[in-house]
Amino acid sequence: MAERDTQDKKQLFIKRARQFAYSVIFGYTLLLVGAFILYPYFKLPVSPKLVKYVYIAELLSGAFAYAVAFLVRKIFLPVKAEGEYWGYIAMRRYFWSYALITLPYFVGYAMFVFSGHLPSVLLGYTISTLGVLLFLPREGDVV
């Protein structure tokens, strides 16, 4: 009976962790919608050299974030479903992975705030969304 309860808790945890990942995506999608609404007010001419640097910064921060998230998954997961705080520990590892994966989006959003350059926001959004979807919780993350 205890094994079944533990299995149900594991499945419920994975379900809730996936909902958390989708809520992270939804949260910064709302910021993207706000960027679309404010675009006419923030639009300024931008140097192509600056745009190039921002794109490079987004790609490098994305590569860094993916590498760290992969290391977190490789080293710190799976979490054993033992003890009182196993769910908290596992969720904390997902949270920090997602926080790091959204770094390219926030680099692009900072560029948008300072100059109104919408393509940089879209590139950061794409990189971050693909990262969160790549690192969705899997069944084997909790044993």
Beta strands, then each sheet from edge to edge (+ up, - down):
end
